[in-house]
Amino acid sequence: MPNQSSYSVTFIILSLVLISCFLMNISLGSVAIPLKGIFAAFTGGEIDKETWRITILSIRLPKAIAAILVGFGLSLSGLLMQTLFRNPLSGPFVLGLSSGASLGVALLIMGASVFGGFLGTLLLSSYSLVIAASIGSFLVLLTVMAVSYRVKDTMSILIIGLMFGSITGAIVSVLTYFSDADELKQFMMWTLGSLGNLDAQELSILTFLVVLGIGLSVWAIKSLDAFLLGENYARSLGVNINKSRLLVIIATSLMAGSCTAFVGPIAFIGLAVPHITRLFFNTTNHRILVPSVCLIGGILMLVCDSIAQVPFSEITLPINAITSIIGAPVVIWLLVRKRKMIF
């Protein structure tokens, strides 16, 4: 088993790769900007073209930061859910948070013409989609938290979360059936995801919520290690199952719910990155998994976003499609190569 020093070296390497991907993401785009221009924009020095400074600071830098935050939040949320339910197919949206956010946005976009009034007014707000997605996720969270107090079996919570997803999906389907082409297009554009629409205030809120979720996850590391051995064993170690389970659910909701609200539902990252991390590190110790999952998730999101913005072209592909197209084959290849999965 690798010792602590080897893990420290690996974390340093991953951090350097993350920084490199961060700079690459800012550099690439319809116009390539050299590293010298990026450092000049950051430090306020002389730059070859003043438009580069505006492009970097106003467009590419916020998008790169959003990619890192989303990679951190969704990857760690996936790890928490896979550990809590001891199910390798669990992801950050297994509790129905993404479905709740989708329902909120669907009601806003496709229900505005049906209900009118308040929804029609809210649609004019620049924060309308974020507010609608947040309310949808929050209502699902409240329901799941209420259920977690009454249900003792963790697997029952998983099933209930899936049922919430089915119910909200059915309502969205009904709204879709009665919507016109413009409303359908607007809703579909939201489901494709976008990292480039956040202003400074939205980015600050997203940063606060993701960092808070990471802090709660670090606080729950001991409980997470115990959950892997079963709830009965965790109780024998003195772990309060209900409080620990609620803490994990809240942390997941903060990270996955905020990421979905601000950038849309991003597929693959939360489900696959924990598996990629376990295959690389060959451990189930959450003191190792929590920081490494965040680093690998951030790296993968930056790489996918760099590909999605199609360097040297005006074309920008949907980030939601790229994460699955690029990521899924990587996971398949790793699983076939390793021939086993640590869980």
C-alpha positions as CSV (number, residue, x, y, z in Angstrom):
1,M,0.0,0.0,0.0
2,P,1.4,3.4,-0.9
3,N,2.7,5.5,2.1
4,Q,1.8,9.0,3.0
5,S,4.7,10.6,1.2
6,S,3.7,9.0,-2.1
7,Y,0.2,10.3,-1.7
8,S,1.6,13.8,-1.0
9,V,3.7,13.7,-4.2
10,T,0.6,12.6,-6.2
11,F,-1.4,15.5,-4.7
12,I,1.3,17.9,-5.7
13,I,1.4,16.5,-9.3
14,L,-2.4,16.7,-9.5
15,S,-2.3,20.3,-8.3
16,L,0.3,21.2,-10.9
17,V,-1.8,19.5,-13.6
18,L,-4.9,21.5,-12.4
19,I,-3.0,24.8,-12.7
20,S,-1.7,23.8,-16.2
21,C,-5.3,22.9,-17.3
22,F,-6.5,26.2,-15.8
23,L,-4.0,28.2,-17.9
24,M,-4.7,26.1,-21.0
25,N,-8.4,26.7,-20.6
26,I,-7.9,30.4,-20.5
27,S,-5.4,30.4,-23.4
28,L,-7.6,28.4,-25.8
29,G,-10.6,29.7,-27.6
30,S,-11.6,31.4,-30.8
31,V,-8.4,33.4,-30.4
32,A,-5.4,31.8,-28.8
33,I,-3.8,33.9,-26.1
34,P,-0.2,33.2,-25.1
35,L,0.8,32.6,-21.5
36,K,2.7,35.9,-21.5
37,G,-0.5,37.7,-22.3
38,I,-2.4,35.8,-19.5
39,F,0.2,36.7,-16.8
40,A,0.2,40.3,-18.0
41,A,-3.6,40.4,-17.7
42,F,-3.5,39.0,-14.2
43,T,-0.7,41.3,-13.0
44,G,-1.9,44.4,-14.8
45,G,1.3,44.6,-16.9
46,E,1.6,45.6,-20.6
47,I,-0.3,43.3,-23.0
48,D,0.0,43.0,-26.8
49,K,-3.7,43.6,-27.4
50,E,-6.0,45.3,-24.9
51,T,-8.9,43.2,-26.1
52,W,-7.1,40.1,-24.7
53,R,-7.3,41.6,-21.2
54,I,-11.0,42.1,-21.5
55,T,-11.5,38.6,-22.9
56,I,-9.4,37.0,-20.1
57,L,-10.8,38.8,-17.1
58,S,-14.4,39.2,-18.2
59,I,-15.1,35.9,-20.1
60,R,-12.4,33.2,-19.8
61,L,-11.3,33.6,-16.2
62,P,-14.9,33.4,-14.7
63,K,-15.6,30.4,-17.0
64,A,-12.5,28.6,-15.9
65,I,-13.2,29.2,-12.2
66,A,-16.8,27.9,-12.7
67,A,-15.4,24.8,-14.3
68,I,-13.2,24.1,-11.3
69,L,-16.0,24.7,-8.9
70,V,-18.4,22.5,-10.8
71,G,-15.7,19.8,-11.0
72,F,-15.0,20.0,-7.3
73,G,-18.7,20.0,-6.3
74,L,-20.1,17.3,-8.6
75,S,-17.2,14.9,-8.1
76,L,-17.3,15.2,-4.4
77,S,-21.1,14.9,-4.3
78,G,-20.8,11.7,-6.3
79,L,-18.3,10.3,-3.9
80,L,-20.5,11.1,-0.9
81,M,-23.6,9.4,-2.5
82,Q,-21.6,6.3,-3.6
83,T,-20.3,6.0,0.0
84,L,-23.6,6.7,1.7
85,F,-25.6,4.2,-0.3
86,R,-22.6,1.8,-1.0
87,N,-23.7,1.7,-4.6
88,P,-21.3,2.4,-7.5
89,L,-24.1,3.6,-9.7
90,S,-25.1,6.4,-7.3
91,G,-24.4,9.9,-8.5
92,P,-24.8,13.5,-7.1
93,F,-28.4,13.7,-8.5
94,V,-29.6,10.3,-7.1
95,L,-31.7,12.2,-4.4
96,G,-33.7,13.9,-7.1
97,L,-32.0,17.3,-6.8
98,S,-31.3,17.6,-10.5
99,S,-34.9,16.5,-11.3
100,G,-36.2,19.1,-8.9
101,A,-34.1,21.8,-10.5
102,S,-35.3,20.7,-13.9
103,L,-38.9,20.9,-12.8
104,G,-38.4,24.4,-11.4
105,V,-36.8,25.6,-14.7
106,A,-39.5,23.8,-16.7
107,L,-42.3,25.4,-14.7
108,L,-40.7,28.8,-15.2
109,I,-40.0,28.5,-19.0
110,M,-42.9,26.2,-20.1
111,G,-45.3,26.9,-17.4
112,A,-45.2,30.7,-17.7
113,S,-47.5,30.7,-20.7
114,V,-49.9,28.4,-18.9
115,F,-50.0,30.0,-15.4
116,G,-48.9,33.6,-16.4
117,G,-48.9,36.2,-13.7
118,F,-46.0,35.7,-11.3
119,L,-44.1,33.2,-13.5
120,G,-44.4,35.5,-16.4
121,T,-42.9,38.4,-14.4
122,L,-40.2,36.2,-12.9
123,L,-39.1,35.1,-16.4
124,L,-38.0,38.7,-17.0
125,S,-35.4,38.5,-14.2
126,S,-31.8,37.9,-15.1
127,Y,-31.6,35.4,-12.2
128,S,-34.9,33.7,-13.0
129,L,-33.4,30.3,-14.1
130,V,-31.1,30.2,-11.1
131,I,-34.0,31.1,-8.7
132,A,-36.3,28.5,-10.3
133,A,-33.7,25.7,-10.2
134,S,-32.7,26.5,-6.6
135,I,-36.3,26.5,-5.4
136,G,-36.9,23.1,-7.2
137,S,-33.8,21.6,-5.7
138,F,-34.5,23.0,-2.2
139,L,-38.1,21.6,-2.1
140,V,-36.8,18.2,-3.0
141,L,-34.1,18.5,-0.4
142,L,-36.6,19.4,2.3
143,T,-38.7,16.3,1.3
144,V,-35.7,14.0,1.4
145,M,-34.6,15.4,4.8
146,A,-38.0,14.8,6.2
147,V,-38.0,11.3,4.8
148,S,-34.5,10.6,6.3
149,Y,-35.8,11.3,9.8
150,R,-38.7,8.8,9.4
151,V,-36.9,6.1,7.4
152,K,-34.2,4.1,9.1
153,D,-33.0,2.2,6.0
154,T,-30.5,4.1,3.8
155,M,-31.5,2.2,0.7
156,S,-35.1,3.3,1.2
157,I,-33.9,6.9,0.9
158,L,-32.2,6.0,-2.3
159,I,-35.4,4.5,-3.8
160,I,-37.5,7.4,-2.6
161,G,-35.0,9.8,-4.3
162,L,-35.3,7.9,-7.5
163,M,-39.1,8.0,-7.3
164,F,-39.0,11.8,-6.9
165,G,-36.9,11.9,-10.0
166,S,-39.6,9.9,-11.9
167,I,-42.4,12.1,-10.6
168,T,-40.7,15.3,-11.6
169,G,-39.6,13.9,-14.9
170,A,-43.2,13.0,-15.7
171,I,-44.4,16.5,-14.9
172,V,-41.7,18.0,-17.1
173,S,-42.8,15.7,-19.9
174,V,-46.4,16.9,-19.5
175,L,-45.2,20.5,-19.7
176,T,-43.1,19.7,-22.7
177,Y,-46.1,18.3,-24.5
178,F,-48.1,21.5,-24.1
179,S,-45.2,23.9,-24.9
180,D,-44.4,25.7,-28.1
181,A,-41.1,25.5,-30.0
182,D,-39.5,28.6,-28.4
183,E,-40.1,27.4,-24.9
184,L,-38.8,23.9,-25.8
185,K,-35.7,25.4,-27.3
186,Q,-35.0,27.5,-24.2
187,F,-35.5,24.6,-21.9
188,M,-33.3,22.3,-24.0
189,M,-30.5,25.0,-24.0
190,W,-30.6,25.0,-20.2
191,T,-30.3,21.2,-20.0
192,L,-27.2,21.2,-22.2
193,G,-25.4,23.2,-19.5
194,S,-23.2,26.3,-19.8
195,L,-20.2,27.5,-17.8
196,G,-19.9,30.9,-19.4
197,N,-23.0,32.8,-18.2
198,L,-22.0,33.6,-14.6
199,D,-21.3,37.1,-13.4
200,A,-19.1,38.0,-10.4
201,Q,-22.0,37.9,-7.9
202,E,-23.2,34.5,-9.1
203,L,-19.7,33.1,-9.1
204,S,-19.2,34.3,-5.5
205,I,-22.4,32.6,-4.4
206,L,-21.4,29.4,-6.2
207,T,-18.0,29.5,-4.6
208,F,-19.4,30.0,-1.1
209,L,-21.9,27.1,-1.4
210,V,-19.3,24.7,-2.9
211,V,-16.7,25.5,-0.3
212,L,-19.3,25.1,2.4
213,G,-20.2,21.7,1.0
214,I,-16.5,20.7,0.9
215,G,-16.1,21.8,4.5
216,L,-19.0,19.6,5.6
217,S,-17.6,16.7,3.6
218,V,-14.3,17.0,5.4
219,W,-16.1,17.1,8.7
220,A,-17.9,13.9,7.8
221,I,-14.7,11.9,6.7
222,K,-14.7,9.6,9.8
223,S,-18.4,8.8,9.2
224,L,-17.8,8.2,5.5
225,D,-15.1,5.6,6.3
226,A,-17.4,3.9,8.7
227,F,-20.4,3.8,6.3
228,L,-18.3,1.7,3.9
229,L,-18.4,-1.1,6.5
230,G,-22.1,-1.0,7.0
231,E,-24.4,1.0,9.3
232,N,-24.3,-1.6,12.2
233,Y,-20.5,-1.4,12.3
234,A,-20.6,2.4,12.1
235,R,-22.9,2.4,15.1
236,S,-20.4,0.2,17.0
237,L,-17.8,2.8,16.3
238,G,-20.0,5.5,18.0
239,V,-21.2,7.1,14.7
240,N,-24.6,8.8,15.0
241,I,-26.2,7.3,11.8
242,N,-29.0,9.8,11.5
243,K,-26.9,12.9,12.0
244,S,-24.1,11.7,9.8
245,R,-26.5,10.7,7.1
246,L,-28.2,14.1,7.3
247,L,-24.8,15.9,7.2
248,V,-23.8,14.0,4.0
249,I,-27.2,14.8,2.4
250,I,-26.9,18.5,3.2
251,A,-23.3,18.6,1.8
252,T,-24.4,16.9,-1.4
253,S,-27.4,19.1,-1.8
254,L,-25.3,22.3,-1.3
255,M,-22.8,21.3,-4.0
256,A,-24.9,19.5,-6.5
257,G,-27.9,21.8,-6.1
258,S,-25.9,25.0,-6.5
259,C,-23.9,23.6,-9.5
260,T,-27.1,22.6,-11.3
261,A,-28.8,25.9,-10.5
262,F,-26.0,28.0,-11.9
263,V,-24.7,26.0,-14.9
264,G,-27.4,23.4,-15.6
265,P,-27.3,19.6,-15.1
266,I,-23.8,18.4,-16.0
267,A,-23.7,14.6,-16.7
268,F,-21.0,12.0,-16.1
269,I,-18.6,14.0,-13.8
270,G,-20.3,13.1,-10.5
271,L,-20.8,9.4,-11.4
272,A,-17.4,8.6,-13.0
273,V,-14.8,10.7,-11.3
274,P,-15.0,8.8,-7.9
275,H,-14.4,5.6,-9.8
276,I,-11.5,7.1,-11.8
277,T,-10.0,8.3,-8.5
278,R,-10.3,4.9,-6.8
279,L,-8.7,3.2,-9.7
280,F,-5.7,5.6,-9.6
281,F,-5.2,5.6,-5.8
282,N,-6.3,2.0,-5.0
283,T,-7.8,3.1,-1.6
284,T,-11.1,3.6,0.1
285,N,-9.7,6.0,2.7
286,H,-11.7,9.2,2.4
287,R,-8.8,11.3,3.7
288,I,-7.2,10.5,0.4
289,L,-10.3,10.3,-1.7
290,V,-11.9,13.6,-0.8
291,P,-9.1,15.9,-2.0
292,S,-8.1,13.7,-4.9
293,V,-11.7,13.5,-6.2
294,C,-11.9,17.3,-6.2
295,L,-8.6,17.7,-8.0
296,I,-9.4,15.1,-10.7
297,G,-12.9,16.5,-11.1
298,G,-11.6,20.0,-11.6
299,I,-9.0,18.8,-14.1
300,L,-11.6,16.8,-16.1
301,M,-14.0,19.7,-16.2
302,L,-11.3,22.1,-17.5
303,V,-10.3,19.7,-20.2
304,C,-13.9,19.1,-21.3
305,D,-14.6,22.8,-21.3
306,S,-11.4,23.4,-23.4
307,I,-12.6,20.9,-25.9
308,A,-16.2,22.3,-25.9
309,Q,-15.1,25.8,-26.8
310,V,-13.4,24.3,-30.0
311,P,-10.0,26.1,-30.1
312,F,-9.4,28.5,-33.0
313,S,-13.1,28.4,-33.9
314,E,-16.2,30.4,-33.2
315,I,-18.1,27.2,-32.4
316,T,-19.0,26.3,-28.8
317,L,-20.3,22.8,-28.1
318,P,-22.6,21.9,-25.2
319,I,-20.5,21.1,-22.2
320,N,-23.0,18.4,-21.0
321,A,-22.4,16.4,-24.2
322,I,-18.6,16.7,-24.1
323,T,-18.3,15.5,-20.5
324,S,-20.0,12.2,-21.5
325,I,-18.4,11.8,-24.9
326,I,-14.9,12.3,-23.6
327,G,-15.3,10.9,-20.1
328,A,-17.3,7.7,-20.6
329,P,-14.7,6.0,-22.9
330,V,-12.0,6.9,-20.4
331,V,-13.8,5.1,-17.6
332,I,-14.5,2.1,-19.7
333,W,-10.8,1.9,-20.7
334,L,-9.7,2.2,-17.1
335,L,-12.1,-0.5,-15.9
336,V,-11.0,-2.9,-18.6
337,R,-7.4,-2.2,-18.0
338,K,-7.6,-2.7,-14.2
339,R,-10.2,-5.5,-14.5
340,K,-11.6,-4.7,-11.1
341,M,-13.1,-1.7,-9.3
342,I,-12.3,-0.7,-5.8
343,F,-15.4,-0.1,-3.7
